Amino acid sequence: MSDWITLIIAIASLVPLCIAVLFAYFYSSGKSLQPEEETPRQLETAQPLDLKYRIPLSLAARELADQLGNIIHRSLVEVAHGTPVQHDAFFLFTMFTFGQYLYWVRIIQLDLQSLMIERTAKQGHPLHELLNIISQHLLEHNDELPFTLYRTHQLAIGEIMSEKQPDGTLTCRSYTNFVYRYNTEYCHNNFRKWFLPIEGGLNALVEAHERKLPPPHERLIKLQGHLKCLQEVLKTEA
């Protein structure tokens, strides 16, 4: 029962944030009725930016939010006491969904077409603000709350999740490719080390359950709420 009360309180605390973000969007939209003069290059990059990033970022946010829901609602505990195959698959997919989301955030930062977001950020663009809120939420250190991902971890995970295609373009690693890299490069400490805070957080949740302690998943509950707000903002911008 206490878990449900904690979940309800955490979700309720996120309602004002969602309202504020959506209000910021409509406010900034209203100001855009009289847009600043844009160069042909800015206008040219606006449409490809939307097509290239909005849908995959929304899908990545949804998959991570759904997996966080599975963790919060005790699926993790059930899997932890299942077969080794079930245990490994759950842990790996959780880390993959984190990596997939951070990849798309990082690629937006790196790609030249993200200049549009950088420009609108100066006007309080809700997408930019919400991405910063999520990043800040992940890096906030708290000894009692696992899953701390410092900015270096977020940047590194976003970069190592990228894979270059034959034509030179970047794409996110597939799940099978991620599992291969995660399992084969552990001894070299070049790939898996960046995901250790996530792996450690999952182990902390399992340990808390085994010791009959309250699950330290407050960070995940708030993160799930932020991701749902992000999906709404991306949907509004469609």
VENHUUR-V269428 format. One line per field, one symbol per residue. ss: DSSP state (@ for helix, = for strand, . for the rest). psi: psi as a letter, one per 30 degrees, with the letter a starting at -180 (. if undefined). A space follows every 10 residues. Layout:
BEGIN
ss=???
psi=???
END
This chain:
BEGIN
ss=.@@@@@@@@@ @@@@@@@@@@ @@@@@@@@@@ @@@@.....@ @@@@@@@@@@ @@@@@@@@@@ @@@@@@@@@@ @@..@@@@@@ ...@@@@@@@ @@@@@@@@@@ @@@@@@@@@@ .@@@@@@@@@ @....@@@@@ @@@@@@@@@. .......... @@@@@@@@@@ .===.....= ==..@@@@@@ @@@@.@@@.. .@@@@@@@@@ @@@@@@@@@@ .......@@@ @@@@@@@@@@ @@@@@@..
psi=eeeeeeeeee eeffeeeeee eeeeeeeeee fffillkkle eeeefeeeee efeeeeeeee eeeeeeeeee eehgeeeeef galeeeeeee eeeeeeeeee efeeeeeeee kffgfeeeef efghkeeeee eeeeeeeefk kjffjahkjl eeeeeeeeef fkkklegflk lkkleeeeee eeefgeffgf efeffeeeee eeeeeeeeef ghlkkigeee eeeeeeeeee eeeeeef.
END
